[in-house]
Amino acid sequence: MSTLLISLLTLILLLISAFVVMIVLMQRTSQSGGMGAALGGGAAESAFGSETNNILTKGTIYGIIAFFLIALVLFLLYQAQAADRAPEVDMSTLISADPPTTEATTEATAATAATAATEAAEATGATAATEATAATGEAEGEPSPSTD
């Protein structure tokens, strides 16, 4: 329902915009020239009679008022729609220094730390064994293996 209303009001806003642009262009300038004369300023005068400037001025004022009112309503509808979609945020959780933990999170963190420690120990042990073999080989007169 809200999407349909927003679409309808957006269409109306576009039509009002075109209406205001046409009314402003139909108005004559103070020197009786310009875009008003180029786009049929005389035709507007013959259609509305001698009160052309009053009618076009009132039309401009009412069109601009309608434009701003519909734009405000659209803004409020968009804000309401965005508020419905936004998740609730618990301020105490947001402000606290410690992140919330659960048992599953704690167990997963401990398992990850243990795996990382085991891999580090294996890598360090393999490096130490390689260095010991290289040192023994050099002592016996063999060249050390190049790791490049």
N, C-alpha and C positions, 0 to 999 in steps of 0.2 A: 504494500500500500504506500509506504513511504517513498519507494523508488518511483512509483507511478506519479505521485504528487510532485516529486522533485523534477521529473522529466517534463511534466506539464507546465510547471512554473518556469522552467528554463526556456521552453518554447515561447511562452508568453513574454518573457523578458527579451528574447530576441526580436519578437514582433514589435514590442514597444520601442526597442532601440532603433529599428528601421523606421518606425513612425516618427520618432523624434528627429532623426536625421533628415527625413523628407520635409517635415514642417520647418525646420531651421533653414534648409536650403530654399524653401519657397518664400521665405520672408525677404522683403526688399531691404537693402541697406539704406542708410540715411541719404545717400547720394543717388538713389534710384538706379543702381547698377549692380555689378558683381554677380555672384552665383544665383541670387534670387531672380534676376532678370534673365539670365542664361537658361535657367530651368523652368521657365514659364511663370514668372512672377505676375505677368499680366493675366494669365489664365486663372490664377488664384484670385485675382482682384475681380475678374468677371464672374467667378463662381460664387464668391462670398459677398460681393457688393462693396459698398464704401467702407464697411467695417472690417476689411480684410486684416489689417494690422492687429486689431483687438482680438479677433478670432484666432489668428495664428499665434499671438502671444499667449493667450489663455491655453491653447492646445499644447504649446511648448511647456508651460508651467505644469499643467496636469499630467503630461507625459513624463516629465522628469520626476514628479512626485510619485507616480505609479512605478517608475523604474526603480527608484530608491527603496520604496516599500517592498516590492517583490524581491529585490536583491537582499534586503534585510531578512525577509522570511526564508529565502533560500539558505542564507548563512545559518540561521537558527536551525533549520532542518538538517543541514550538513553536520552541525555541531552535535545535535541530538543523535544522529546516526553514528557518528564517531564515538560518542560516549557509550553507546550500547555495545560497540565492538571492543572497546578497551578493557583489558583484564584488570581486576581489582589488585591493588598493591598494598600489602600489609606494611605500614610505616615502621613498625618495630623491627621487622625483619630487614627492611631496607637500611635502617640506621645502625643496627647492631654491628659490632666489629667481627663477631664470629659467624661464619656461615652456618645455616642449619644443617645438621648431620643426622643420618639415619644409620641403622645397623648395617644395611646393605652397602651404603656408601663407605662406612668405616672398614668393613671386611674387604671390599674391593680395593681400597687404598692400601691396606696392609698387604694384600696379596701382590699388588703391583710393586710395592717397595721390596718385598722378599724376592720377587723374580729379578728385579733390577740389581739387587745385591748379589744374587747368585751369578748372574751374567758377568758382573764386574769382577767377581772373584775368579771365575773361570778364565776371563780374559787376562787378568793379572798373573795368574798361575801359568798360563801358556806362554806369556811373555818372559817370565822369570826362567822357565825351563829352556826356552830358546836361547836366552842370554847365557845360561849356565853351560849349555852344550857348546856355544860359540867360544866361551872362555876356555873350556877344556880342550877344544880342537886347536886353539891358538897355542896353548901350552905344549901340545904334542907336535907343533910345527905345521899343522894344517891351516890353510887360510880360512878366515871366518866367512860365513855365507853373507852375501850382500842382500839387503832388504829393500833395495831400490826397486 
